[in-house]
Amino acid sequence: MLGLTALQAGSSAETFFQEGNEAFTEGKYKEAVELYDRSLTKEQTTAGQFNLGNAYAKLGETGHAILHYERVLVIDPSNPDAKANLAHLRKEADLIPGTESRWTRYASSMAVNNWVWLAALAFWVMLIFLLLPTLYGFRKRLSYTLAGLACAGFAACGIALAAYHMQSKQAVIIAHEASIKITPTPSSNAIAYGRAGEIVTLDGAFHEPYARVETAQGQTGWIEQSAIASIWQ
């Protein structure tokens, strides 16, 4: 289940990636993490994120492993290996997966980059058919009908991209255990304790070094920003 994948990337990113693979194969997982990280600073790829998740899983760093498998699914929502590894880790750690709305499921039917390209295509098709009757005397009824269909496609892409934006508010707890406090102060009492790998939702409120979050159980409180990492930005 933790097999390695191939990478198509620039020479520098590929070099770090291949060195990371060698370190992983030799059981040098900390070194592999550093090398995969360096590869990802050069180029973001599903292979880099997936293998980085594998290395963290081998180190027993459940939070970091889940974070990087989740990032794979942002780039490639149908990736079966990332889904299988996530399910395996969550079952082992007895974790509740983050809630997924129907809009999130709809958005996840394609990668975010595909939605962006499709939205751009739909926009230009709509614009072309709106201008054709004026510029070239093209039949208005047919032209405006096609423009309307392109407009509907553009709106559908917009809904998906809005759902992806909502996903950007999700974060993974990467600390082994993190206090979720009533107020953003060190002396505040904890209302809950988050475990590594749990998904929380950022509500946009920050008070350095804390961020306000909502847990999967619906509890709202403040957590240290160093204890969490956003899935997608």
SEFIBA-71180 format. One line per 3 residues: their letters; for each residue x, y, z of N, C-alpha, C. Coordinates in Angstrom, 2 decimals, m for minus. Layout:
BEGIN
A = X:Y:Z:X:Y:Z:X:Y:Z  ...
This chain:
BEGIN
MLG = 0.83:m1.21:0.00:0.00:0.00:0.00:0.85:1.26:0.00  2.09:1.16:0.49:2.96:2.32:0.53:4.00:2.25:m0.58  3.58:1.81:m1.75:4.51:1.73:m2.88:4.83:3.09:m3.43
LTA = 5.94:3.19:m4.15:6.36:4.46:m4.71:5.77:4.64:m6.10  5.66:5.91:m6.51:5.11:6.22:m7.82:6.13:6.97:m8.64  5.86:7.07:m9.93:6.78:7.75:m10.84:6.51:9.24:m10.83
LQA = 7.50:10.03:m11.22:7.36:11.49:m11.24:7.81:12.02:m12.59  6.99:12.91:m13.15:7.38:13.63:m14.34:7.52:15.09:m13.93  8.73:15.59:m13.87:8.94:16.93:m13.34:10.22:17.49:m13.92
GSS = 10.51:18.74:m13.50:11.75:19.35:m13.93:12.94:18.63:m13.35  14.11:18.85:m13.93:15.29:18.08:m13.55:15.62:18.20:m12.07  15.57:19.42:m11.50:15.94:19.61:m10.11:14.94:18.91:m9.19
AET = 13.66:19.10:m9.45:12.62:18.45:m8.63:12.73:16.94:m8.76  12.99:16.46:m9.96:13.09:15.02:m10.19:14.30:14.44:m9.47  15.39:15.19:m9.43:16.59:14.71:m8.74:16.31:14.51:m7.26
FFQ = 15.70:15.51:m6.62:15.37:15.39:m5.20:14.38:14.24:m4.98  13.42:14.11:m5.90:12.42:13.05:m5.77:13.07:11.67:m5.83  13.95:11.47:m6.81:14.60:10.17:m6.96:15.52:9.88:m5.77
EGN = 16.19:10.90:m5.26:17.02:10.71:m4.07:16.15:10.35:m2.86  14.96:10.96:m2.80:14.02:10.63:m1.75:13.56:9.18:m1.85  13.32:8.73:m3.08:12.94:7.33:m3.28:14.03:6.37:m2.80
EAF = 15.28:6.73:m3.10:16.40:5.88:m2.67:16.49:5.82:m1.15  16.33:6.99:m0.51:16.38:7.04:0.95:15.22:6.23:1.54  14.04:6.35:0.93:12.86:5.60:1.41:13.12:4.10:1.32
TEG = 13.66:3.66:0.18:13.92:2.23:m0.02:14.93:1.70:1.00  15.88:2.58:1.38:16.92:2.18:2.36:16.43:2.31:3.80  15.19:2.73:3.98:14.64:2.88:5.33:15.04:4.16:6.03
KYK = 15.61:5.12:5.28:16.01:6.40:5.85:14.85:7.39:5.68  13.83:7.23:6.48:12.58:7.95:6.25:12.68:9.44:6.55  13.45:9.83:7.57:13.62:11.26:7.86:14.33:11.96:6.70
EAV = 15.34:11.29:6.15:16.05:11.85:5.00:15.12:11.93:3.80  14.27:10.91:3.63:13.32:10.90:2.52:12.36:12.08:2.64  11.89:12.37:3.86:10.99:13.50:4.08:11.64:14.79:3.63
ELY = 12.89:15.01:4.00:13.59:16.24:3.62:13.73:16.35:2.11  14.04:15.25:1.45:14.24:15.26:0.01:12.93:15.47:m0.74  11.86:14.81:m0.29:10.56:15.01:m0.94:10.09:16.45:m0.74
DRS = 10.35:17.01:0.45:10.00:18.41:0.70:10.72:19.33:m0.27  12.00:19.07:m0.49:12.78:19.90:m1.40:12.27:19.76:m2.84  11.85:18.55:m3.19:11.27:18.34:m4.52:10.00:19.15:m4.69
LTK = 9.15:19.16:m3.66:7.87:19.86:m3.74:8.02:21.37:m3.75  9.13:21.89:m3.20:9.35:23.34:m3.29:9.65:23.75:m4.73  10.14:22.80:m5.52:10.42:23.07:m6.93:9.18:22.90:m7.80
EQT = 8.39:21.85:m7.49:7.18:21.58:m8.27:6.22:20.73:m7.46  4.95:21.16:m7.44:3.91:20.42:m6.74:3.40:19.28:m7.63  3.50:18.06:m7.16:3.03:16.90:m7.92:2.31:15.93:m6.99
TAG = 1.44:15.11:m7.57:0.76:14.09:m6.78:1.78:13.07:m6.26  2.77:12.72:m7.10:3.77:11.73:m6.69:4.58:12.22:m5.50  4.98:13.49:m5.54:5.75:14.05:m4.43:4.95:14.07:m3.14
QFN = 3.70:14.53:m3.23:2.85:14.58:m2.04:2.56:13.17:m1.52  2.30:12.24:m2.44:1.97:10.87:m2.04:3.16:10.21:m1.34  4.33:10.31:m1.93:5.49:9.65:m1.32:5.93:10.33:m0.02
LGN = 5.69:11.64:0.08:5.97:12.33:1.34:5.02:11.81:2.42  3.76:11.59:2.06:2.82:10.98:3.00:3.27:9.59:3.42  3.80:8.82:2.46:4.30:7.48:2.77:5.44:7.53:3.79
AYA = 6.37:8.46:3.57:7.52:8.57:4.47:7.08:8.95:5.88  6.14:9.91:5.97:5.63:10.29:7.30:4.89:9.12:7.95  4.17:8.34:7.16:3.46:7.19:7.71:4.45:6.18:8.30
KLG = 5.57:5.98:7.63:6.59:5.07:8.13:7.20:5.57:9.43  7.24:6.89:9.59:7.80:7.49:10.81:6.76:7.52:11.94  5.54:7.11:11.64:4.49:7.17:12.65:3.91:8.54:12.85
ETG = 4.17:9.47:11.90:3.65:10.83:11.98:2.30:10.87:11.27  1.26:10.41:11.95:m0.06:10.26:11.34:m0.61:11.56:10.80  m0.47:12.64:11.57:m1.01:13.93:11.15:m0.40:14.41:9.84
HAI = 0.92:14.37:9.75:1.59:14.81:8.52:1.25:13.89:7.35  1.17:12.59:7.61:0.85:11.64:6.54:m0.54:11.93:5.97  m1.52:12.11:6.85:m2.88:12.41:6.40:m2.93:13.73:5.65
LHY = m2.20:14.72:6.13:m2.14:16.02:5.45:m1.72:15.86:4.00  m0.65:15.10:3.76:m0.14:15.00:2.39:m0.98:14.09:1.51  m1.63:13.08:2.08:m2.58:12.30:1.29:m3.78:13.15:0.90
ERV = m4.23:14.02:1.81:m5.34:14.94:1.49:m4.93:15.90:0.37  m3.68:16.33:0.39:m3.21:17.23:m0.66:m3.14:16.53:m2.01  m2.84:15.23:m2.00:m2.90:14.46:m3.25:m4.30:14.54:m3.83
LVI = m5.31:14.39:m2.98:m6.69:14.37:m3.45:m7.18:15.73:m3.94  m6.53:16.81:m3.53:m6.85:18.11:m4.10:m6.39:18.16:m5.55  m5.20:17.62:m5.81:m4.65:17.62:m7.17:m5.32:16.55:m8.02
DPS = m5.55:15.38:m7.42:m6.10:14.23:m8.15:m7.18:13.58:m7.28  m8.43:14.10:m7.33:m9.48:13.64:m6.41:m9.81:12.15:m6.50  m9.50:11.51:m7.61:m9.86:10.10:m7.75:m8.70:9.16:m7.45
NPD = m7.59:9.68:m6.94:m6.40:8.86:m6.71:m6.73:7.70:m5.74  m6.71:6.45:m6.21:m7.12:5.33:m5.36:m6.12:5.01:m4.26  m4.82:5.21:m4.52:m3.81:4.91:m3.50:m3.91:5.85:m2.31
AKA = m4.09:7.15:m2.60:m4.23:8.12:m1.51:m5.48:7.84:m0.69  m6.59:7.50:m1.37:m7.84:7.18:m0.66:m7.65:5.95:0.23  m6.98:4.93:m0.31:m6.77:3.70:0.47:m5.89:3.96:1.68
NLA = m4.82:4.73:1.49:m3.92:5.02:2.60:m4.59:5.87:3.68  m5.41:6.82:3.25:m6.15:7.64:4.21:m7.10:6.78:5.04  m7.84:5.92:4.35:m8.78:5.04:5.07:m8.05:4.14:6.06
HLR = m6.88:3.63:5.64:m6.09:2.75:6.50:m5.60:3.49:7.75  m5.04:4.68:7.55:m4.52:5.45:8.69:m5.63:5.86:9.65  m6.75:6.30:9.09:m7.85:6.74:9.95:m8.44:5.57:10.75
KEA = m8.49:4.41:10.12:m8.99:3.24:10.84:m8.03:2.86:11.97  m6.73:2.89:11.68:m5.73:2.56:12.70:m5.79:3.52:13.89  m5.97:4.81:13.58:m5.96:5.83:14.63:m7.36:6.12:15.19
DLI = m8.38:5.44:14.66:m9.76:5.64:15.10:m10.16:7.11:14.96  m9.92:7.66:13.77:m10.21:9.06:13.50:m11.49:9.21:12.71  m12.18:10.31:12.96:m13.40:10.64:12.20:m12.99:11.48:11.01
PGT = m13.32:11.07:9.77:m12.97:11.90:8.61:m13.77:13.19:8.62  m13.24:14.21:7.93:m13.95:15.48:7.85:m15.26:15.33:7.11  m16.23:16.16:7.47:m17.52:16.10:6.80:m17.38:16.58:5.36
ESR = m18.14:15.94:4.46:m18.05:16.27:3.04:m19.45:16.58:2.53  m19.66:17.83:2.12:m20.96:18.24:1.61:m21.12:17.75:0.17  m22.35:17.84:m0.34:m22.59:17.43:m1.73:m21.85:18.34:m2.70
WTR = m21.63:19.61:m2.30:m20.89:20.52:m3.16:m19.42:20.14:m3.21  m18.89:19.68:m2.08:m17.51:19.22:m2.06:m17.35:17.97:m2.92  m18.33:17.06:m2.83:m18.28:15.85:m3.66:m18.35:16.21:m5.13
YAS = m19.19:17.20:m5.45:m19.30:17.67:m6.84:m17.97:18.26:m7.32  m17.37:19.12:m6.50:m16.10:19.74:m6.87:m15.01:18.70:m7.04  m15.04:17.66:m6.20:m14.00:16.64:m6.23:m14.12:15.68:m7.41
SMA = m15.15:15.87:m8.24:m15.27:15.02:m9.43:m14.18:15.33:m10.44  m13.54:16.50:m10.31:m12.39:16.86:m11.15:m11.37:17.62:m10.32  m10.14:17.60:m10.77:m9.08:18.36:m10.10:m9.34:19.86:m10.28
VNN = m8.85:20.65:m9.32:m9.11:22.09:m9.36:m8.58:22.73:m10.63  m7.41:22.30:m11.13:m6.87:22.87:m12.36:m7.77:22.61:m13.55  m8.40:21.43:m13.58:m9.32:21.12:m14.68:m10.54:22.04:m14.66
WVW = m11.04:22.33:m13.45:m12.17:23.26:m13.35:m11.78:24.65:m13.84  m10.57:25.07:m13.51:m10.11:26.40:m13.95:m10.04:26.47:m15.47  m9.44:25.45:m16.10:m9.33:25.43:m17.55:m10.71:25.37:m18.21
LAA = m11.60:24.57:m17.65:m12.94:24.44:m18.20:m13.71:25.75:m18.07  m13.53:26.44:m16.94:m14.18:27.74:m16.75:m13.69:28.75:m17.79  m12.38:28.76:m18.02:m11.81:29.68:m19.01:m12.34:29.38:m20.41
LAF = m12.42:28.08:m20.74:m12.94:27.69:m22.06:m14.39:28.10:m22.21  m15.19:27.84:m21.18:m16.61:28.20:m21.25:m16.79:29.71:m21.39  m15.97:30.48:m20.71:m16.07:31.95:m20.80:m15.80:32.43:m22.23
WVM = m14.73:31.93:m22.83:m14.38:32.38:m24.17:m15.39:31.91:m25.22  m15.91:30.69:m25.06:m16.94:30.21:m25.97:m18.18:31.09:m25.86  m18.58:31.43:m24.64:m19.71:32.31:m24.43:m19.49:33.67:m25.09
LIF = m18.31:34.23:m24.92:m18.00:35.54:m25.48:m18.03:35.50:m27.01  m17.47:34.45:m27.57:m17.43:34.33:m29.03:m18.84:34.28:m29.62  m19.72:33.46:m29.03:m21.07:33.34:m29.57:m21.91:34.58:m29.31
LLL = m21.57:35.35:m28.29:m22.27:36.62:m28.09:m21.88:37.66:m29.13  m20.63:37.58:m29.59:m20.12:38.58:m30.55:m20.37:38.21:m32.01  m20.57:36.91:m32.27:m20.72:36.48:m33.67:m21.85:37.18:m34.43
PTL = m23.05:37.32:m33.84:m24.12:37.99:m34.60:m23.78:39.43:m34.96  m23.11:40.13:m34.06:m22.78:41.54:m34.30:m21.65:41.69:m35.32  m20.63:40.85:m35.19:m19.45:41.01:m36.03:m19.58:40.34:m37.39
YGF = m20.27:39.19:m37.44:m20.29:38.41:m38.69:m21.70:38.05:m39.16  m22.71:38.59:m38.49:m24.07:38.33:m38.93:m24.53:36.90:m38.71  m23.87:36.21:m37.78:m24.24:34.83:m37.47:m25.66:34.80:m36.90
RKR = m26.38:33.69:m37.14:m27.77:33.60:m36.70:m27.89:33.86:m35.18  m28.70:34.85:m34.84:m28.78:35.28:m33.46:m29.33:34.20:m32.53  m30.40:33.56:m32.95:m31.06:32.59:m32.07:m30.12:31.45:m31.71
LSY = m29.48:30.89:m32.73:m28.55:29.79:m32.49:m27.36:30.26:m31.67  m26.83:31.44:m32.03:m25.65:31.96:m31.35:m25.93:32.21:m29.87  m27.07:32.83:m29.58:m27.39:33.14:m28.19:m27.74:31.88:m27.39
TLA = m28.30:30.88:m28.05:m28.56:29.60:m27.37:m27.25:28.94:m26.96  m26.27:28.93:m27.89:m24.97:28.33:m27.57:m24.24:29.14:m26.50  m24.40:30.48:m26.57:m23.79:31.34:m25.55:m24.41:31.05:m24.18
GLA = m25.73:30.80:m24.16:m26.40:30.48:m22.91:m25.91:29.17:m22.31  m25.69:28.17:m23.18:m25.17:26.89:m22.71:m23.76:27.05:m22.14  m22.94:27.86:m22.83:m21.58:28.11:m22.33:m21.62:28.85:m21.01
CAG = m22.59:29.76:m20.88:m22.75:30.51:m19.62:m23.12:29.56:m18.48  m23.99:28.60:m18.77:m24.37:27.61:m17.75:m23.17:26.77:m17.35  m22.34:26.41:m18.33:m21.12:25.66:m18.03:m20.16:26.46:m17.18
FAA = m20.05:27.76:m17.48:m19.19:28.64:m16.70:m19.68:28.73:m15.25  m21.00:28.82:m15.08:m21.58:28.88:m13.73:m21.32:27.58:m12.97  m21.43:26.44:m13.66:m21.18:25.15:m13.01:m19.73:25.07:m12.54
CGI = m18.81:25.58:m13.34:m17.40:25.61:m12.93:m17.20:26.53:m11.73  m17.92:27.66:m11.75:m17.82:28.60:m10.64:m18.26:27.99:m9.32  m19.32:27.18:m9.37:m19.80:26.50:m8.17:m18.73:25.55:m7.63
ALA = m18.10:24.81:m8.55:m17.05:23.87:m8.14:m15.86:24.60:m7.52  m15.47:25.71:m8.14:m14.33:26.46:m7.62:m14.66:27.11:m6.28  m15.92:27.50:m6.10:m16.33:28.04:m4.80:m16.24:26.96:m3.73
AYH = m16.61:25.73:m4.10:m16.51:24.61:m3.15:m15.06:24.33:m2.80  m14.16:24.42:m3.79:m12.74:24.25:m3.51:m12.24:25.35:m2.57  m12.77:26.56:m2.76:m12.38:27.65:m1.86:m12.80:27.34:m0.43
MQS = m13.98:26.75:m0.26:m14.43:26.37:1.07:m13.51:25.30:1.66  m12.99:24.40:0.79:m12.06:23.38:1.26:m10.78:24.00:1.79  m10.43:25.19:1.30:m9.20:25.84:1.75:m9.28:26.22:3.23
KQA = m10.49:26.16:3.81:m10.64:26.45:5.23:m10.39:25.22:6.10  m10.18:24.08:5.47:m9.94:22.86:6.24:m8.46:22.70:6.54  m8.17:22.21:7.73:m6.78:22.00:8.16:m6.69:20.67:8.89
VII = m5.48:20.13:8.93:m5.22:18.87:9.63:m4.38:19.16:10.87  m4.73:18.54:11.97:m3.91:18.66:13.18:m2.66:17.80:12.97  m1.49:18.43:13.01:m0.24:17.71:12.77:0.51:17.44:14.07
AHE = 0.16:18.15:15.15:0.76:17.87:16.45:0.18:16.55:16.97  0.93:15.86:17.80:0.44:14.59:18.33:m0.81:14.79:19.18  m0.85:15.90:19.90:m2.05:16.27:20.64:m2.07:17.77:20.77
ASI = m3.25:18.37:20.57:m3.35:19.83:20.62:m4.56:20.23:21.43  m4.37:21.22:22.32:m5.47:21.73:23.13:m6.30:22.70:22.30  m7.60:22.56:22.38:m8.52:23.51:21.76:m9.13:24.30:22.91
KIT = m8.75:25.58:23.00:m9.03:26.39:24.18:m10.26:27.27:24.02  m10.78:27.70:25.16:m11.95:28.59:25.17:m11.58:29.97:24.64  m10.43:30.47:25.07:m9.95:31.78:24.61:m8.51:31.64:24.09
PTP = m8.05:32.58:23.27:m6.71:32.48:22.68:m5.60:32.95:23.63  m5.53:32.30:24.79:m4.50:32.63:25.77:m3.91:31.35:26.34  m2.63:31.37:26.71:m2.00:30.15:27.25:m2.68:29.63:28.50
SSN = m3.26:30.52:29.32:m3.86:30.10:30.59:m5.30:29.61:30.44  m5.85:29.70:29.25:m7.25:29.32:29.05:m7.45:27.81:29.22  m8.62:27.45:29.72:m8.97:26.03:29.82:m9.25:25.44:28.44
AIA = m8.99:24.16:28.31:m9.26:23.47:27.05:m10.68:22.93:27.05  m11.36:23.09:25.92:m12.70:22.51:25.79:m12.63:21.15:25.10  m11.49:20.88:24.44:m11.31:19.60:23.76:m9.83:19.41:23.47
YGR = m9.48:18.19:23.13:m8.11:17.87:22.74:m8.14:17.20:21.37  m7.48:17.84:20.41:m7.43:17.29:19.06:m6.26:16.34:18.90  m6.48:15.28:18.15:m5.42:14.30:17.91:m4.84:14.46:16.52
AGE = m3.62:13.99:16.35:m2.95:14.07:15.05:m3.80:13.40:13.98  m4.00:14.11:12.88:m4.76:13.56:11.76:m6.20:14.03:11.70  m6.73:14.60:12.80:m8.10:15.09:12.78:m8.20:16.33:11.89
IVT = m9.34:16.46:11.23:m9.58:17.62:10.38:m10.43:18.64:11.13  m10.00:19.89:11.08:m10.76:20.98:11.69:m11.02:22.03:10.61  m11.99:22.89:10.88:m12.35:23.94:9.92:m11.98:25.30:10.49
LDG = m11.20:26.06:9.75:m10.83:27.42:10.16:m12.01:28.36:9.88  m12.34:29.21:10.84:m13.45:30.15:10.60:m12.96:31.55:10.24  m11.65:31.71:10.07:m11.10:32.99:9.62:m10.67:33.92:10.72
AFH = m10.89:33.54:11.99:m10.48:34.38:13.12:m9.11:33.94:13.62  m8.21:34.92:13.79:m6.84:34.62:14.24:m6.46:35.59:15.36  m5.73:35.08:16.31:m5.18:35.89:17.40:m3.84:35.26:17.74
EPY = m2.79:35.79:17.12:m1.47:35.17:17.20:m1.11:34.74:18.62  m0.64:33.50:18.81:m0.38:32.49:17.77:m1.51:31.48:17.60  m2.77:31.93:17.81:m3.90:31.01:17.78:m4.79:31.26:16.56
ARV = m5.53:30.20:16.19:m6.56:30.31:15.15:m7.82:29.66:15.71  m8.97:30.25:15.37:m10.22:29.66:15.84:m10.69:28.60:14.85  m11.06:27.45:15.39:m11.45:26.32:14.54:m12.72:25.66:15.07
ETA = m13.33:24.89:14.18:m14.46:24.04:14.56:m14.08:22.60:14.31  m14.31:21.74:15.29:m13.95:20.33:15.16:m15.05:19.58:14.41  m14.75:18.33:14.05:m15.75:17.49:13.38:m16.96:17.24:14.28
QGQ = m16.76:17.37:15.60:m17.86:17.17:16.54:m18.67:18.45:16.78  m18.27:19.55:16.11:m19.02:20.80:16.23:m18.56:21.71:17.34  m17.45:21.40:18.01:m16.93:22.26:19.07:m16.07:23.36:18.45
TGW = m16.21:24.57:18.99:m15.46:25.72:18.48:m14.52:26.24:19.56  m13.27:26.48:19.18:m12.30:27.00:20.13:m11.04:27.43:19.43  m10.03:27.72:20.22:m8.77:28.27:19.70:m7.66:27.23:19.80
IEQ = m6.87:27.12:18.73:m5.78:26.16:18.68:m4.51:26.87:18.18  m3.37:26.45:18.66:m2.12:27.06:18.20:m1.93:26.77:16.71  m1.56:27.81:15.96:m1.41:27.65:14.52:m0.32:26.66:14.15
SAI = 0.69:26.51:15.00:1.77:25.57:14.71:1.32:24.12:14.81  0.14:23.89:15.40:m0.36:22.54:15.59:m1.19:22.06:14.40  m1.47:22.96:13.44:m2.30:22.60:12.30:m1.63:23.02:10.99
ASI = m2.10:22.43:9.89:m1.62:22.82:8.56:m2.80:22.76:7.60  m2.97:23.79:6.79:m4.06:23.83:5.82:m3.87:22.77:4.76  m4.98:22.15:4.37:m4.91:21.13:3.32:m4.61:21.76:1.98
WQ = m5.26:22.86:1.70:m5.13:23.50:0.38:m5.19:25.00:0.51  m4.33:25.67:m0.26:m4.32:27.14:m0.22:m4.42:27.70:m1.62
